Amino acid sequence: MRRFALASAALAVVAALAATPAAPQSAEAVRRTPVVQVVERVAPAVVNIAAESMVRQVDPFFGNFFGGRARRTQSLGSGLIVDPNGVVVTNAHVIEGASRIVVTTREGRELEAEVLGSDRDADLAVLKVQGPGLPAVPLGASGDLLMGETVIAIGNPFGLSHTVTTGVLSARGRTVPTESGDAAYTDFLQTDASINPGNSGGPLVDLAGRVIGINTAIVSGANGIGFAIPADRAQRVVDDLLRFGSLQPLWTGLRLVTIDPELARREGYPVTRGALVERVYENSPADRAGLRPGDLVVAVEGKPLSAREDVTTALYSVPAGTPVQLELRRGSSTLRLALTAMRPPPGLGARMLERAVGLRVELDRGGLVVTEVLRGSLADRKGLRPGDRLLGANGQRVQEVEGLGREVLRGLDRGGLLLVVQRGRYAYHLSFAL
């Protein structure tokens, strides 16, 4: 009877506890959701970027820029302070051509910014501002993202400071064409968090508060689709921009051509997506890895290949000298090889300009001058001749041989080289397939 009484008493206590209402949460505790907590942590490091530039209108009578009227223009974007010493990451297109850049913090401080480095192909730029007590949030990681997980975009769309939008991670590894359509960005993150003009350069953040990407693009005419550069790739680019002022080219000695269904049908390839190894330079990293002309690369790091740019993206997402795993078809066999891209040795770009294009150049009177055009080369067929002056490559002004060499190697990565050549009073834009 005593045990029965004790058990009955215990049950009565449990019933009383169950009947007692739990202490109500405060209204503020209920409202401070994980999204709110992430915004409170990250938003102070998000800045508004105003880039001013002078644009000279074309003279309606003479059709050139001389004598035209100059006007001041301003573009707005976003950025993220990634280091308390004042290092700011944004998109290259936000500050392109700017003569003055002003960074405005959330509390309203306006700070003049200096460009430490910019890369148009990666669409990333690094700025430096001076100021005490700057809040900072470093770039996070993007290798373990979950499809469908909640993401948050913070930026300044249409100049509306510190706007927060939420959505999910819609896809990874997206390929997005540039506005001109002559190139493509690869391996983008896709989200339905609202990203509008002015969001460019701002962070995409997960619920753990990690910056998983840098918002960079919207699809014209499409609602609910935005893209971001993955944090892993952004970190690799930012490291180079801080150290060298530009994204340093890598050397593989590999020339690839994208395989699409039409090319596969015409040539009888067993795959409809991938990249054809068109050329392997002797004693290059690709040669040492065992790649051969005619190989069909179908996957990189275990991910199916959709275009040749996927290989370049994988190589530029890891430090130089890091092996990247390729899967390829060679005849009826499937092979797996490790390709390790290296920093190019000095002078390689100039040698590749001679081998691939047929040009020899030298520095003369403060500029680059063609000294020899190899007979039967691409340059010869374009009509170049000794004495022509090289003004630019891939949209960049070049004034010394090493700088031209870097652009040649970048052109090998992209499959093409654009040169600006001056002859007499006229300048010509000539493209070369590499």
C-alpha positions as CSV (number, residue, x, y, z in Angstrom):
1,M,0.0,0.0,0.0
2,R,2.9,2.4,0.8
3,R,4.4,1.8,-2.7
4,F,1.1,2.4,-4.3
5,A,0.6,5.7,-2.4
6,L,4.1,6.9,-3.3
7,A,3.5,6.1,-7.0
8,S,0.1,7.9,-6.8
9,A,1.8,11.0,-5.3
10,A,4.5,11.0,-8.0
11,L,1.8,10.9,-10.7
12,A,0.0,13.7,-9.1
13,V,3.2,15.9,-9.1
14,V,3.8,15.1,-12.8
15,A,0.1,15.9,-13.7
16,A,0.4,19.2,-11.8
17,L,3.6,20.1,-13.6
18,A,2.0,19.3,-17.0
19,A,-1.0,21.4,-16.1
20,T,1.3,24.4,-15.2
21,P,1.6,26.7,-18.3
22,A,5.1,27.3,-19.5
23,A,6.6,30.7,-19.0
24,P,5.6,32.8,-22.0
25,Q,8.5,33.8,-24.3
26,S,9.0,37.5,-24.6
27,A,7.7,39.1,-27.8
28,E,11.2,40.1,-28.8
29,A,12.5,36.6,-28.3
30,V,9.8,35.3,-30.6
31,R,10.6,37.9,-33.3
32,R,14.4,37.4,-33.2
33,T,14.4,34.6,-35.7
34,P,17.6,33.1,-37.2
35,V,17.3,35.4,-40.1
36,V,17.1,38.5,-37.8
37,Q,20.2,37.3,-35.9
38,V,22.2,36.8,-39.1
39,V,21.2,40.2,-40.3
40,E,22.2,41.8,-37.0
41,R,25.6,40.1,-37.3
42,V,26.4,40.7,-41.0
43,A,24.6,44.0,-42.0
44,P,27.0,46.3,-40.2
45,A,29.8,45.2,-42.6
46,V,27.7,45.8,-45.8
47,V,28.4,49.1,-47.5
48,N,27.0,51.2,-50.3
49,I,29.4,52.0,-53.1
50,A,29.1,55.0,-55.3
51,A,31.4,55.1,-58.3
52,E,31.7,58.3,-60.2
53,S,33.2,58.6,-63.7
54,M,33.4,61.2,-66.5
55,V,31.9,60.2,-69.8
56,R,32.7,62.2,-72.9
57,Q,29.9,62.2,-75.4
58,V,30.7,61.6,-79.1
59,D,30.9,64.8,-81.2
60,P,27.9,64.6,-83.6
61,F,29.8,66.3,-86.4
62,F,33.2,64.6,-86.2
63,G,32.1,61.3,-84.8
64,N,34.9,61.1,-82.3
65,F,35.6,62.0,-78.7
66,F,37.6,65.1,-79.3
67,G,35.7,68.2,-78.5
68,G,32.7,66.3,-77.2
69,R,30.9,67.3,-74.0
70,A,31.9,65.6,-70.8
71,R,29.3,64.6,-68.2
72,R,29.6,63.0,-64.8
73,T,27.9,59.7,-64.2
74,Q,27.4,57.6,-61.1
75,S,26.8,53.9,-60.6
76,L,25.6,52.4,-57.3
77,G,26.4,49.0,-55.9
78,S,27.1,47.2,-52.7
79,G,30.2,45.8,-51.0
80,L,31.3,43.9,-48.0
81,I,34.1,44.8,-45.5
82,V,36.0,41.5,-45.1
83,D,38.8,42.9,-42.9
84,P,38.7,45.5,-40.1
85,N,41.7,47.2,-41.7
86,G,39.3,48.4,-44.4
87,V,39.5,45.8,-47.1
88,V,36.2,45.8,-49.1
89,V,35.1,43.2,-51.7
90,T,32.7,44.2,-54.5
91,N,32.0,43.5,-58.2
92,A,34.4,44.7,-60.8
93,H,31.6,46.1,-62.9
94,V,30.4,48.3,-60.0
95,I,33.7,50.3,-60.1
96,E,34.8,49.9,-63.7
97,G,36.0,53.2,-65.2
98,A,35.5,55.1,-62.0
99,S,37.5,58.2,-61.3
100,R,36.3,58.4,-57.7
101,I,34.8,55.8,-55.4
102,V,33.0,56.6,-52.2
103,V,32.1,53.8,-49.7
104,T,29.3,54.6,-47.2
105,T,28.9,52.5,-44.1
106,R,25.6,51.7,-42.4
107,E,26.0,54.4,-39.8
108,G,26.6,57.0,-42.6
109,R,30.3,57.4,-42.7
110,E,31.6,58.3,-46.2
111,L,35.0,57.0,-47.0
112,E,37.1,57.5,-50.1
113,A,38.2,54.1,-51.6
114,E,41.4,53.1,-53.3
115,V,41.3,50.2,-55.8
116,L,43.7,47.5,-54.7
117,G,42.9,45.1,-57.6
118,S,40.1,44.2,-60.0
119,D,39.4,41.4,-62.4
120,R,36.7,41.8,-65.0
121,D,36.6,38.1,-66.0
122,A,35.9,37.1,-62.4
123,D,33.8,40.2,-61.8
124,L,35.5,40.9,-58.5
125,A,37.3,43.9,-57.1
126,V,39.1,44.7,-53.8
127,L,39.0,48.2,-52.4
128,K,40.8,49.8,-49.4
129,V,39.2,52.4,-47.1
130,Q,40.6,54.1,-44.0
131,G,38.6,54.5,-40.9
132,P,38.6,53.4,-37.2
133,G,36.4,50.6,-35.8
134,L,35.2,49.2,-39.1
135,P,33.0,46.2,-38.7
136,A,34.1,43.2,-40.8
137,V,32.7,39.8,-41.8
138,P,35.1,37.4,-43.7
139,L,34.2,35.3,-46.7
140,G,33.0,31.9,-45.6
141,A,32.9,28.6,-47.5
142,S,30.6,27.3,-50.3
143,G,31.7,23.7,-50.7
144,D,29.0,22.2,-48.4
145,L,25.9,24.1,-49.4
146,L,22.5,22.4,-49.2
147,M,20.0,22.7,-52.0
148,G,16.9,24.5,-50.7
149,E,18.5,25.9,-47.6
150,T,17.5,29.5,-46.6
151,V,19.8,32.2,-47.8
152,I,19.8,36.0,-47.2
153,A,20.9,38.8,-49.6
154,I,21.9,42.1,-48.1
155,G,22.6,45.1,-50.3
156,N,21.5,48.4,-51.7
157,P,19.1,47.8,-54.6
158,F,18.2,50.9,-56.5
159,G,20.1,52.9,-53.9
160,L,17.9,51.7,-51.0
161,S,20.4,51.2,-48.3
162,H,20.7,47.9,-46.4
163,T,17.8,46.1,-47.9
164,V,17.4,42.5,-46.8
165,T,15.7,39.8,-48.9
166,T,15.4,36.1,-48.2
167,G,15.0,33.0,-50.3
168,V,16.5,29.6,-50.9
169,L,19.6,28.2,-52.6
170,S,17.9,27.3,-55.9
171,A,20.9,25.7,-57.7
172,R,24.7,25.4,-57.8
173,G,27.0,25.3,-60.8
174,R,25.0,27.5,-63.0
175,T,26.5,28.9,-66.3
176,V,25.4,32.5,-67.0
177,P,26.3,34.2,-70.3
178,T,27.7,37.7,-70.2
179,E,25.7,40.6,-71.6
180,S,27.6,40.5,-74.9
181,G,27.0,36.7,-75.1
182,D,30.6,36.1,-76.2
183,A,31.6,34.5,-72.9
184,A,30.1,32.9,-69.8
185,Y,30.4,32.9,-66.1
186,T,30.4,29.4,-64.7
187,D,29.8,27.7,-61.3
188,F,27.4,30.5,-60.1
189,L,25.0,30.0,-57.2
190,Q,21.4,30.6,-58.1
191,T,18.9,31.9,-55.6
192,D,15.3,33.2,-55.6
193,A,16.2,35.8,-52.9
194,S,15.4,39.1,-54.7
195,I,18.5,40.6,-56.2
196,N,18.1,43.8,-58.1
197,P,20.4,46.5,-59.6
198,G,22.5,47.9,-56.7
199,N,22.7,44.5,-55.0
200,S,25.8,43.7,-57.0
201,G,28.8,43.2,-54.7
202,G,26.7,42.5,-51.6
203,P,26.9,39.3,-49.6
204,L,24.7,36.1,-49.9
205,V,24.6,34.6,-46.4
206,D,23.3,31.3,-44.9
207,L,21.6,30.9,-41.6
208,A,24.9,30.1,-39.9
209,G,26.0,33.7,-40.7
210,R,28.6,32.5,-43.3
211,V,29.1,34.6,-46.4
212,I,28.6,31.9,-49.0
213,G,28.7,34.2,-52.1
214,I,29.0,37.6,-53.6
215,N,25.8,38.7,-55.4
216,T,26.6,39.7,-59.0
217,A,23.9,39.2,-61.6
218,I,20.3,39.0,-62.5
219,V,18.7,37.6,-65.6
220,S,17.1,40.4,-67.6
221,G,13.3,40.0,-67.7
222,A,13.2,37.2,-65.2
223,N,11.8,37.5,-61.7
224,G,13.0,35.4,-58.8
225,I,16.3,34.5,-60.3
226,G,19.6,35.9,-59.0
227,F,23.2,34.7,-59.1
228,A,26.2,34.9,-56.8
229,I,29.9,34.1,-57.1
230,P,30.6,31.2,-54.7
231,A,32.7,32.2,-51.7
232,D,35.4,29.6,-52.3
233,R,36.1,31.0,-55.7
234,A,35.8,34.6,-54.5
235,Q,38.4,33.9,-51.8
236,R,40.9,32.6,-54.3
237,V,40.5,35.7,-56.5
238,V,40.6,38.1,-53.6
239,D,43.8,36.5,-52.3
240,D,45.4,37.2,-55.7
241,L,44.0,40.7,-56.0
242,L,45.4,41.6,-52.5
243,R,48.8,40.1,-53.3
244,F,49.4,41.0,-56.9
245,G,46.7,43.5,-57.8
246,S,45.3,41.2,-60.5
247,L,44.2,37.6,-60.8
248,Q,47.3,35.7,-61.8
249,P,47.0,33.4,-64.8
250,L,47.6,29.7,-64.5
251,W,49.4,27.4,-66.9
252,T,48.1,24.0,-67.9
253,G,49.3,23.8,-71.5
254,L,45.8,22.5,-72.4
255,R,43.6,23.8,-75.2
256,L,39.9,22.7,-74.8
257,V,36.9,23.1,-77.1
258,T,33.3,22.9,-75.7
259,I,31.3,19.9,-76.9
260,D,27.6,20.6,-77.5
261,P,25.0,18.3,-79.0
262,E,25.5,19.7,-82.5
263,L,29.3,19.1,-82.4
264,A,28.8,15.7,-80.9
265,R,26.4,14.7,-83.7
266,R,28.6,16.0,-86.4
267,E,31.8,14.4,-85.1
268,G,30.3,11.2,-83.8
269,Y,31.4,11.8,-80.2
270,P,29.9,9.4,-77.6
271,V,29.0,12.3,-75.3
272,T,26.9,15.3,-75.9
273,R,28.4,17.5,-73.2
274,G,32.0,18.0,-72.2
275,A,35.2,19.4,-73.6
276,L,37.5,18.1,-76.3
277,V,41.2,18.2,-75.8
278,E,42.3,20.0,-79.0
279,R,46.0,20.5,-78.1
280,V,48.5,19.7,-75.3
281,Y,51.7,21.6,-75.3
282,E,54.8,19.6,-74.8
283,N,56.3,19.4,-71.2
284,S,53.3,21.3,-69.8
285,P,51.3,20.3,-66.7
286,A,48.6,18.8,-69.0
287,D,51.3,16.8,-70.8
288,R,52.8,15.5,-67.5
289,A,49.3,14.6,-66.3
290,G,48.8,12.3,-69.2
291,L,46.2,14.2,-71.3
292,R,46.3,13.7,-75.0
293,P,44.7,15.4,-78.0
294,G,41.3,13.8,-78.8
295,D,40.5,13.0,-75.1
296,L,36.9,13.9,-74.1
297,V,36.8,15.5,-70.6
298,V,33.3,14.7,-69.2
299,A,33.7,15.6,-65.5
300,V,35.8,17.7,-63.1
301,E,36.0,17.0,-59.4
302,G,33.2,14.5,-59.8
303,K,30.8,17.0,-61.5
304,P,29.6,16.5,-65.0
305,L,31.1,19.0,-67.5
306,S,28.8,21.3,-69.5
307,A,31.5,23.6,-71.1
308,R,35.2,24.0,-71.3
309,E,34.9,26.9,-68.8
310,D,34.0,24.4,-66.1
311,V,37.6,23.2,-66.1
312,T,39.0,26.7,-65.8
313,T,36.6,27.5,-63.0
314,A,37.7,24.5,-61.0
315,L,41.4,25.3,-61.5
316,Y,40.9,28.9,-60.4
317,S,38.8,27.9,-57.3
318,V,41.8,26.3,-55.6
319,P,45.4,27.5,-54.9
320,A,47.9,27.1,-57.7
321,G,49.6,23.7,-57.5
322,T,46.5,21.9,-56.2
323,P,45.5,18.8,-58.2
324,V,42.1,18.8,-59.8
325,Q,40.5,15.5,-60.7
326,L,39.4,15.0,-64.3
327,E,37.3,12.2,-65.8
328,L,37.7,11.6,-69.5
329,R,36.9,9.3,-72.3
330,R,39.7,8.0,-74.5
331,G,38.3,5.6,-77.1
332,S,36.3,3.1,-75.3
333,S,38.1,3.6,-72.0
334,T,37.2,5.9,-69.0
335,L,40.2,7.5,-67.3
336,R,40.7,9.6,-64.2
337,L,43.6,11.9,-64.1
338,A,44.9,14.7,-61.8
339,L,45.7,18.0,-63.5
340,T,47.8,20.5,-61.5
341,A,47.9,24.0,-62.9
342,M,51.0,26.0,-62.1
343,R,52.1,29.6,-62.0
344,P,53.6,30.3,-65.4
345,P,57.3,30.7,-65.6
346,P,58.7,34.2,-66.7
347,G,58.5,34.9,-70.4
348,L,56.0,32.1,-71.1
349,G,53.3,34.4,-72.3
350,A,55.5,36.0,-74.9
351,R,56.6,32.6,-76.1
352,M,53.0,31.5,-76.4
353,L,52.2,34.7,-78.3
354,E,54.8,33.6,-80.9
355,R,53.7,29.9,-81.0
356,A,49.9,30.4,-81.0
357,V,49.6,33.7,-82.8
358,G,52.9,34.1,-84.7
359,L,53.9,37.5,-83.2
360,R,57.2,38.7,-81.8
361,V,57.1,42.0,-80.0
362,E,59.6,44.3,-78.2
363,L,59.4,47.3,-76.0
364,D,60.3,50.4,-78.1
365,R,59.8,54.1,-77.3
366,G,57.5,53.4,-74.3
367,G,55.3,51.0,-76.2
368,L,55.1,47.5,-77.7
369,V,56.1,47.1,-81.3
370,V,55.7,44.1,-83.6
371,T,59.2,43.0,-84.7
372,E,58.4,39.9,-86.6
373,V,55.3,38.1,-88.0
374,L,55.8,34.4,-88.7
375,R,54.8,33.3,-92.2
376,G,51.5,31.4,-92.4
377,S,50.6,32.3,-88.7
378,L,47.3,33.6,-87.5
379,A,48.9,37.1,-87.3
380,D,50.1,36.8,-90.9
381,R,46.7,35.8,-92.1
382,K,45.2,38.8,-90.3
383,G,47.6,41.1,-92.2
384,L,49.8,42.2,-89.3
385,R,53.4,43.4,-90.2
386,P,56.5,44.6,-88.4
387,G,56.2,48.1,-87.1
388,D,52.6,47.8,-86.0
389,R,52.1,48.9,-82.4
390,L,50.2,46.8,-79.8
391,L,48.0,49.1,-77.5
392,G,45.8,46.6,-75.7
393,A,44.9,43.0,-75.1
394,N,41.6,41.6,-73.8
395,G,40.3,45.1,-73.1
396,Q,43.4,45.9,-71.0
397,R,46.0,48.5,-71.9
398,V,49.4,46.9,-72.2
399,Q,52.7,48.8,-72.2
400,E,55.2,46.1,-71.4
401,V,56.0,42.6,-72.6
402,E,55.2,40.8,-69.3
403,G,51.8,42.4,-69.1
404,L,51.0,41.4,-72.6
405,G,52.2,37.8,-71.8
406,R,49.7,37.6,-68.9
407,E,46.8,38.5,-71.1
408,V,48.0,35.9,-73.7
409,L,47.8,33.2,-71.0
410,R,44.4,34.4,-69.9
411,G,43.3,34.3,-73.5
412,L,44.4,30.6,-73.6
413,D,42.2,29.9,-70.7
414,R,39.2,31.6,-72.4
415,G,40.0,30.3,-75.9
416,G,40.6,33.7,-77.6
417,L,42.7,36.8,-77.6
418,L,41.6,40.3,-78.5
419,L,44.4,42.7,-79.6
420,V,44.2,46.4,-80.3
421,V,46.8,47.2,-83.0
422,Q,47.8,50.6,-84.2
423,R,49.0,51.3,-87.7
424,G,49.6,55.0,-88.5
425,R,46.7,57.0,-87.2
426,Y,44.3,54.1,-87.0
427,A,43.7,51.4,-84.4
428,Y,42.2,48.0,-85.1
429,H,40.6,45.4,-82.9
430,L,41.7,41.9,-84.0
431,S,40.5,38.7,-82.5
432,F,42.4,35.4,-82.5
433,A,41.0,32.0,-81.7
434,L,43.3,30.1,-79.3
